[in-house]
Amino acid sequence: MNGPKPKTMNTVTMGATCPSHARTDLATRDVELVTDEPIARGGTNLGFTPTETFIGSLIACTNVIGNRCAEKNNVELEIVSIDASYDFHFLGAQMKEEVGLPFSEIRLTINVKSDASAKQIAKVSEDLGKYCPVAKMFRQTGCNVVEDWVVI
């Protein structure tokens, strides 16, 4: 007997007010997020810039999906911290010239506590590459996302 197909796609809504040219107050569900530019660029420095928020999304998604991948593979680990450095071609954001790929490389250092073997951590890392939607978006644009898993 064939039942209804399970839902595989959601439509999500988000709204924003724009108190200034530099600040955006976003809202979804029952939470809010402020993005803003630094004072030097006419903002009030109340939040991450939009591009910083984008990288922050990658870090947060790496944490969430990384932990889910560890659980899926029965690997005991605790992601303690994630550090990022990235190459950002800012001439486009400064309106000086069009830039095809603003982020050419993002380097993540994923610091974990674990007694897992290198092979087990490699499997978690492999699955993270398959399932992290934010990393997939970066990679599909041609951005090189490099993950360095460090057991501390």
C-alpha positions in Angstrom: 0.0 0.0 0.0 1.4 3.3 -1.0 0.8 6.2 1.3 1.4 9.9 0.8 4.9 11.0 0.0 6.7 12.6 2.9 7.3 16.3 2.7 10.8 17.1 1.6 10.7 20.9 1.0 9.6 23.7 3.3 8.9 27.3 2.4 10.4 29.5 5.1 9.6 33.2 5.6 11.7 36.0 7.0 11.0 39.6 7.2 13.1 42.7 7.8 12.9 46.3 8.7 15.6 48.7 7.5 16.2 51.5 10.0 19.1 52.9 7.9 21.1 52.2 4.8 23.5 50.1 6.9 21.3 48.3 9.4 18.8 45.5 8.8 16.7 44.0 11.6 15.7 40.5 10.5 12.9 38.4 12.1 11.9 34.8 11.7 9.9 32.5 13.9 10.1 34.3 17.3 13.7 35.5 17.0 15.5 38.5 15.6 18.9 39.3 14.2 20.6 42.6 13.5 23.1 43.1 10.8 24.9 46.4 10.6 28.0 48.1 9.2 30.9 49.4 11.2 30.8 53.1 12.2 33.6 53.8 9.6 31.1 52.7 6.9 28.2 54.7 8.2 26.7 52.0 10.4 26.2 51.8 14.2 28.2 48.6 14.6 25.3 46.8 16.4 25.8 43.5 14.6 27.8 41.5 12.1 28.0 42.8 8.5 26.0 40.8 6.0 29.1 39.1 4.8 30.2 38.3 8.3 26.8 36.9 9.0 27.2 34.7 5.9 30.5 33.2 7.3 28.9 32.9 10.7 26.1 30.8 9.1 28.8 28.5 7.8 30.4 28.2 11.2 27.0 27.6 13.0 25.9 25.0 10.3 29.2 23.2 10.6 28.6 22.9 14.4 25.0 21.6 14.1 25.5 19.3 11.1 28.9 18.1 12.3 27.4 17.0 15.6 24.6 15.3 13.8 27.1 13.5 11.5 29.0 12.3 14.6 25.8 11.0 16.1 24.8 9.3 12.9 28.2 7.5 12.8 28.2 6.7 16.5 31.3 8.8 17.0 31.8 10.4 20.4 33.1 13.9 19.9 32.4 17.4 21.2 32.9 20.3 18.9 34.5 22.9 21.3 35.2 25.7 18.9 35.4 26.6 15.2 37.6 29.3 13.8 37.4 30.7 10.3 39.6 32.7 8.1 38.6 33.6 4.6 39.6 35.4 1.4 37.0 38.0 0.6 37.3 40.1 -2.6 35.7 43.2 -1.3 35.9 45.4 -4.4 32.4 44.4 -5.4 30.9 45.3 -2.0 32.7 48.6 -2.3 31.1 49.2 -5.7 34.5 49.5 -7.4 34.2 46.6 -9.8 32.1 43.5 -10.3 33.5 40.4 -8.6 32.5 37.0 -9.9 33.3 35.0 -6.7 33.5 37.2 -3.6 34.7 34.3 -1.3 37.5 32.3 -3.0 38.5 30.2 0.0 37.2 29.7 3.5 39.4 27.8 6.0 37.7 26.3 9.1 39.6 24.9 12.0 37.2 22.6 13.9 38.5 21.9 17.4 37.1 18.8 18.9 37.4 16.7 22.1 37.3 13.1 21.2 38.9 9.6 21.6 37.7 8.7 18.1 40.2 7.3 15.6 41.4 9.5 12.7 39.3 7.2 10.4 36.1 7.9 12.4 36.7 11.6 12.4 37.4 11.5 8.7 33.9 9.8 8.2 32.3 12.6 10.2 34.1 15.1 8.0 33.1 13.3 4.8 29.4 13.3 5.9 29.6 17.0 6.9 30.6 17.7 3.3 27.5 15.8 2.1 24.9 17.3 4.4 25.9 20.9 5.5 23.6 23.1 3.4 25.6 26.2 3.9 29.0 24.6 3.0 27.3 23.0 -0.1 26.1 26.5 -1.2 29.7 27.9 -0.9 31.2 24.9 -2.7 28.7 24.9 -5.5 29.7 28.5 -6.3 33.3 27.4 -6.7 34.5 28.6 -3.2 37.1 26.3 -1.7 36.0 25.3 1.8 38.9 23.7 3.7 38.2 22.0 7.0 41.0 21.2 9.4 39.8 18.9 12.2 42.0 19.3 15.3 41.6 17.0 18.3 42.4 19.0 21.4 
